[in-house]
Amino acid sequence: MISVMKSVLVTGACGFIGSHLVEQLVKNGKKVRAFVYYNSFNSWGWLDSLPNEIKEELDVFSGDIRDPNGVKTAMKDIDTVYHLAALIGIPFSYHSPDSYVDTNIKGTLNILQAARDLETSRVLVTSTSEVYGTAQYVPIDENHPFQGQSPYSATKIGADRIAESFYKSFNTPVTIVRPFNTYGPRQSARAIIPTIITQLLDGHEKIRLGSLSPTRDFNFVKDVVNGFIAIAGSKNTIGEEINIASGTEVSIGHVAHALVKQLNPKAIVVSDDQRVRPEKSEVERLVGCNKKLMALTKWKSQYTFEQGLSETIDWICDNLSSFKSSIYNV
C-alpha cells in the first residue's frame, strides 16, 4: 500500500460526488486543487456550501474540461488526478448527445493526454454502472459486457476505453473507478432518491416518477468517496477497472413506497410518461460485485441504506428551497 499523494486535482469538484471527495481529502490533510466549471458568477457549485475552514485550504481552478490547454494548466504540479467531471443526466443525453461526446469522451482524453505529457503519478477516471446496461448476470462484476443503452452510457464506455488504451499503449497509470448508484446530500433532483424526497417534503399528493420496476444498487456518497481514496492509495489498482458497489439491489418502487410511508402516507405514486425512458434504453437491473475492490484495498461500506437515507432526508429538509420539485429535472 502507498499513501494518497499530497498534491491532488479533483475535476468536477463543484458537483455532488466531487464536492464530498474534495471535503474528505482536505480533512485527510491533502493539498487539493479543485477544478470547477468556469462561469461568470464565480460560483464554485457545492464547494460554496463547505465550511470556511475547508474552502480556505482549496486551490480553486476555474476552467472547462473540454479545453485541453486549461486542463493541462490545471494538472501542472499534480501527483494524483481524480477525474469526475462529466455530463451525467440520461434524459438530457437523448436530445443533446454531442455535448456528452465533447465533455465525457474528449474531456477524458484531455486529462489522459496531459497526464502522459506531465508524467502524472496516478489518474482515476470515473465510470458508471450504466456502462453495463441491464444485468446479463448478477452480481455484475468487472467482466460483465458493456451495453450503450443511452447516449450517456455510450460516451462513458468510450471514455473508459480511451483510458484503457492509454494504460496499454503508454503505460499511463490509470484506474477506472465505477461507482454504482450514488446518493446522499447535495445530489440534484435529477436522481431518483432526491426526486422522491423533495416531492414528498413539498406536500405533493401525487409523486410523479418513471418506471418503478427497475432495481438499483444504492451507495451512500461517503462510502463512494472512501472507495475512491482507497483505490488511489493502492499500487495494486493501477490498470484496473473497479466497481464501487454494495452488492444489494432494491427496486425504485420499493424505495418510493418506503419513503411515502415514512414522510407522507397520504401520497400516492403515479407514473409520469415524460419520466419513463424508452423501453430499450431503460436499465432494468443493476446490482454490483465489490469483491475486487475489497480484495485490492481495505475498503468496506460504513453506511446502511437506512442510515444514508436519514442523512439525505435531513439535508434536503434544510435545503428544500433550492429544489423545484414540481418540475421534471432532466
Wavefront OBJ file of the C-alpha trace (Angstrom):
o trace
v 0.000 0.000 0.000
v 1.031 3.599 -0.651
v -0.391 6.760 0.807
v -2.557 9.071 -1.299
v -0.335 11.696 -2.913
v -0.211 15.073 -1.163
v -0.953 17.160 -4.270
v -4.235 16.150 -5.916
v -6.625 17.507 -8.524
v -10.348 16.820 -8.454
v -12.234 17.602 -11.663
v -15.966 18.046 -11.298
v -15.190 19.360 -7.817
v -18.234 21.614 -7.865
v -20.616 18.673 -8.240
v -22.266 16.147 -5.971
v -19.638 13.427 -5.524
v -16.768 15.779 -6.348
v -17.557 18.193 -3.529
v -17.719 15.353 -0.997
v -14.410 13.985 -2.282
v -12.753 17.413 -2.007
v -14.057 17.819 1.537
v -12.758 14.428 2.662
v -9.366 14.864 1.011
v -8.857 18.187 2.797
v -9.880 16.571 6.085
v -7.279 13.894 5.367
v -4.611 16.572 5.150
v -4.188 16.583 1.372
v -3.347 19.625 -0.721
v -6.298 19.858 -3.105
v -6.731 21.737 -6.367
v -10.432 21.844 -7.208
v -11.274 22.098 -10.910
v -14.679 23.814 -11.252
v -16.629 24.725 -14.362
v -15.952 28.345 -15.327
v -18.917 30.705 -15.075
v -19.302 34.480 -14.864
v -20.998 34.257 -11.452
v -17.780 32.915 -9.878
v -19.857 30.077 -8.486
v -17.984 27.055 -7.162
v -21.123 24.948 -7.090
v -21.446 22.802 -3.978
v -17.986 23.868 -2.824
v -19.595 27.184 -1.867
v -21.560 25.345 0.821
v -18.486 23.848 2.517
v -17.246 25.218 5.858
v -14.836 28.140 5.565
v -12.019 26.115 7.103
v -12.304 23.690 4.166
v -12.619 26.347 1.462
v -9.611 28.258 2.795
v -7.449 25.194 2.120
v -8.517 24.867 -1.519
v -6.704 25.910 -4.664
v -9.699 26.510 -6.959
v -9.132 26.405 -10.714
v -11.981 27.602 -12.950
v -11.944 26.115 -16.416
v -13.630 23.808 -18.909
v -12.785 20.115 -19.112
v -13.292 20.323 -22.892
v -10.355 22.728 -23.238
v -7.017 20.868 -23.446
v -4.890 23.898 -22.572
v -6.889 24.651 -19.440
v -6.796 21.009 -18.386
v -3.044 20.779 -18.815
v -2.559 24.023 -16.882
v -4.688 22.700 -14.031
v -2.679 19.470 -13.910
v 0.750 21.055 -13.515
v 2.470 20.041 -10.265
v -0.247 17.466 -9.550
v 0.537 13.916 -8.480
v -2.933 12.352 -8.442
v -5.971 13.245 -10.548
v -9.491 12.259 -9.571
v -11.385 12.849 -12.817
v -15.093 13.207 -12.062
v -16.131 15.998 -14.456
v -18.913 14.750 -16.747
v -22.385 15.304 -18.050
v -24.496 12.687 -16.284
v -28.214 13.229 -16.902
v -29.565 10.383 -19.024
v -32.716 12.158 -20.341
v -30.644 15.193 -21.352
v -28.348 12.904 -23.342
v -31.269 11.855 -25.543
v -31.535 15.269 -27.199
v -28.008 16.675 -26.660
v -25.634 13.769 -27.352
v -22.977 15.996 -28.960
v -22.331 17.726 -25.655
v -21.836 14.345 -23.971
v -19.238 13.306 -26.539
v -17.381 16.592 -26.081
v -17.480 16.537 -22.286
v -17.278 12.862 -21.394
v -15.033 11.471 -24.121
v -12.950 14.444 -25.217
v -12.753 15.756 -21.652
v -11.336 12.435 -20.508
v -8.936 12.410 -23.453
v -7.688 15.856 -22.376
v -6.958 14.503 -18.887
v -5.110 11.488 -20.267
v -3.061 13.470 -22.772
v -1.994 15.909 -20.070
v -1.189 13.065 -17.676
v 1.007 11.453 -20.299
v 2.829 14.718 -21.086
v 3.259 15.722 -17.438
v 4.051 12.194 -16.207
v 1.291 12.363 -13.595
v 1.668 9.645 -10.956
v -1.970 8.488 -10.762
v -5.158 9.110 -12.744
v -8.554 7.865 -11.577
v -11.181 8.043 -14.330
v -14.755 7.917 -13.086
v -17.026 5.489 -14.904
v -20.614 4.498 -14.085
v -22.599 1.311 -13.588
v -24.735 2.445 -16.554
v -21.998 1.148 -18.891
v -23.124 -2.386 -18.057
v -26.740 -1.789 -19.068
v -29.375 -4.250 -17.895
v -27.647 -7.049 -15.992
v -26.958 -10.172 -18.048
v -25.935 -11.872 -14.806
v -25.716 -10.790 -11.173
v -23.886 -9.632 -9.287
v -22.276 -7.580 -12.039
v -18.505 -7.900 -11.893
v -15.917 -6.026 -13.932
v -16.007 -8.672 -16.676
v -19.659 -8.017 -17.485
v -20.281 -6.947 -21.124
v -20.825 -3.252 -21.855
v -24.101 -2.021 -23.339
v -24.678 1.516 -24.560
v -28.360 1.817 -23.710
v -28.276 5.633 -23.730
v -26.030 8.252 -25.318
v -24.783 8.984 -21.796
v -23.705 5.400 -21.147
v -22.199 5.131 -24.636
v -19.966 8.143 -24.007
v -18.867 6.745 -20.649
v -17.994 3.447 -22.339
v -15.976 5.451 -24.844
v -14.174 7.359 -22.090
v -13.375 4.125 -20.263
v -11.926 2.540 -23.361
v -9.815 5.611 -24.128
v -8.474 5.372 -20.579
v -7.721 1.672 -21.040
v -5.886 2.436 -24.287
v -3.604 4.969 -22.596
v -2.669 2.438 -19.945
v -1.932 -0.262 -22.506
v -0.319 1.988 -25.128
v 1.664 4.421 -22.989
v 1.685 2.845 -19.523
v -0.244 5.832 -18.174
v -1.072 4.913 -14.538
v -4.843 4.873 -14.977
v -7.550 3.258 -12.859
v -11.183 3.171 -13.997
v -13.430 3.627 -10.962
v -17.015 2.505 -11.489
v -19.479 3.595 -8.785
v -22.943 2.128 -8.784
v -25.916 4.350 -7.899
v -24.638 7.016 -5.533
v -26.999 9.052 -3.339
v -26.723 11.490 -0.460
v -26.618 15.186 0.477
v -26.030 17.663 -2.392
v -27.478 15.392 -5.053
v -29.789 17.101 -7.542
v -33.386 16.116 -8.236
v -32.119 14.612 -11.496
v -31.582 11.461 -9.418
v -34.375 9.241 -8.142
v -33.955 9.493 -4.368
v -33.957 13.317 -4.114
v -36.774 13.379 -6.694
v -38.973 11.314 -4.376
v -37.954 13.093 -1.164
v -38.400 16.639 -2.485
v -41.886 15.911 -3.833
v -42.903 14.382 -0.517
v -41.477 17.175 1.614
v -43.149 19.782 -0.604
v -46.504 18.133 0.125
v -47.305 16.718 -3.299
v -50.219 14.295 -3.182
v -49.059 12.541 -6.357
v -45.401 11.544 -6.510
v -44.522 11.535 -10.197
v -41.894 9.001 -11.252
v -40.856 6.946 -14.256
v -40.663 3.159 -14.233
v -40.951 1.556 -10.789
v -39.748 -1.963 -11.610
v -36.028 -1.330 -12.293
v -33.649 -2.246 -9.486
v -30.574 -0.310 -8.419
v -27.522 -0.828 -6.199
v -27.564 2.272 -3.969
v -24.375 3.500 -2.283
v -24.097 6.401 0.151
v -21.828 9.141 -1.135
v -19.410 8.979 1.809
v -18.827 5.271 1.144
v -18.196 6.044 -2.523
v -15.710 8.785 -1.640
v -13.856 6.413 0.667
v -13.751 3.947 -2.206
v -12.050 6.492 -4.468
v -9.488 7.319 -1.796
v -8.786 3.649 -1.053
v -8.272 2.922 -4.756
v -5.863 5.857 -5.135
v -3.919 4.589 -2.142
v -3.087 1.184 -3.607
v -0.478 0.373 -6.258
v -2.406 -2.808 -6.990
v -5.279 -0.870 -8.570
v -3.259 0.653 -11.432
v -4.528 -0.553 -14.813
v -7.691 -1.996 -13.269
v -11.417 -1.351 -13.621
v -13.041 -1.450 -10.199
v -16.681 -1.375 -9.076
v -17.799 0.512 -6.007
v -20.991 -1.310 -5.072
v -22.987 -2.517 -2.101
v -23.840 -5.882 -3.628
v -27.544 -5.437 -2.872
v -30.439 -4.302 -5.037
v -33.728 -2.581 -4.375
v -36.451 -1.580 -6.806
v -37.374 2.038 -7.468
v -40.926 1.214 -6.448
v -39.824 -0.218 -3.118
v -37.769 2.886 -2.325
v -40.633 5.164 -3.335
v -43.256 3.410 -1.241
v -40.934 3.196 1.776
v -40.295 6.946 1.636
v -44.006 7.656 1.162
v -44.778 5.631 4.268
v -42.112 7.495 6.232
v -42.696 11.064 5.040
v -46.283 11.381 3.796
v -48.507 8.262 3.947
v -51.341 10.083 2.166
v -49.343 10.483 -1.030
v -49.613 8.067 -3.945
v -47.023 7.151 -6.554
v -48.012 7.678 -10.190
v -46.237 7.113 -13.488
v -45.372 10.217 -15.477
v -44.875 9.425 -19.166
v -42.203 12.082 -19.679
v -40.095 10.453 -16.960
v -40.214 6.964 -18.496
v -37.142 6.013 -20.505
v -37.567 4.455 -23.975
v -38.116 0.723 -23.496
v -34.790 -0.436 -24.943
v -32.925 2.311 -23.101
v -34.194 1.500 -19.612
v -31.687 -0.392 -17.480
v -33.906 -2.902 -15.730
v -31.498 -4.386 -13.217
v -28.263 -3.258 -11.577
v -26.507 -4.957 -8.678
v -22.750 -4.853 -8.439
v -19.981 -7.105 -7.195
v -17.500 -5.393 -4.844
v -15.136 -8.356 -4.344
v -12.379 -6.836 -6.471
v -12.456 -3.536 -4.557
v -12.323 -5.335 -1.230
v -9.512 -7.611 -2.410
v -7.301 -4.776 -3.654
v -7.972 -2.276 -0.859
v -9.142 -2.147 2.742
v -12.450 -0.529 1.743
v -15.663 -1.551 3.457
v -19.076 0.100 3.361
v -19.738 2.061 6.560
v -23.367 3.096 5.975
v -26.552 1.063 5.750
v -29.141 2.200 3.219
v -31.335 3.412 6.071
v -28.523 5.468 7.619
v -27.712 7.059 4.287
v -31.366 7.887 3.629
v -31.655 9.508 7.052
v -28.728 11.851 6.377
v -30.091 12.603 2.908
v -33.564 13.456 4.203
v -32.130 15.716 6.910
v -30.013 17.589 4.365
v -32.876 18.012 1.891
v -35.102 19.307 4.703
v -32.521 22.016 5.364
v -32.138 22.858 1.665
v -35.616 22.272 0.262
v -35.927 25.830 -1.084
v -33.134 25.129 -3.572
v -35.197 22.426 -5.322
v -38.044 22.810 -7.853
v -39.990 19.684 -7.025
v -42.896 20.439 -9.375
v -40.613 20.499 -12.423
v -39.099 17.412 -14.064
v -35.337 17.831 -13.709
v -33.687 16.115 -16.672
l 1 2 3 4 5 6 7 8 9 10 11 12 13 14 15 16 17 18 19 20 21 22 23 24 25 26 27 28 29 30 31 32 33 34 35 36 37 38 39 40 41 42 43 44 45 46 47 48 49 50 51 52 53 54 55 56 57 58 59 60 61 62 63 64 65 66 67 68 69 70 71 72 73 74 75 76 77 78 79 80 81 82 83 84 85 86 87 88 89 90 91 92 93 94 95 96 97 98 99 100 101 102 103 104 105 106 107 108 109 110 111 112 113 114 115 116 117 118 119 120 121 122 123 124 125 126 127 128 129 130 131 132 133 134 135 136 137 138 139 140 141 142 143 144 145 146 147 148 149 150 151 152 153 154 155 156 157 158 159 160 161 162 163 164 165 166 167 168 169 170 171 172 173 174 175 176 177 178 179 180 181 182 183 184 185 186 187 188 189 190 191 192 193 194 195 196 197 198 199 200 201 202 203 204 205 206 207 208 209 210 211 212 213 214 215 216 217 218 219 220 221 222 223 224 225 226 227 228 229 230 231 232 233 234 235 236 237 238 239 240 241 242 243 244 245 246 247 248 249 250 251 252 253 254 255 256 257 258 259 260 261 262 263 264 265 266 267 268 269 270 271 272 273 274 275 276 277 278 279 280 281 282 283 284 285 286 287 288 289 290 291 292 293 294 295 296 297 298 299 300 301 302 303 304 305 306 307 308 309 310 311 312 313 314 315 316 317 318 319 320 321 322 323 324 325 326 327 328 329 330
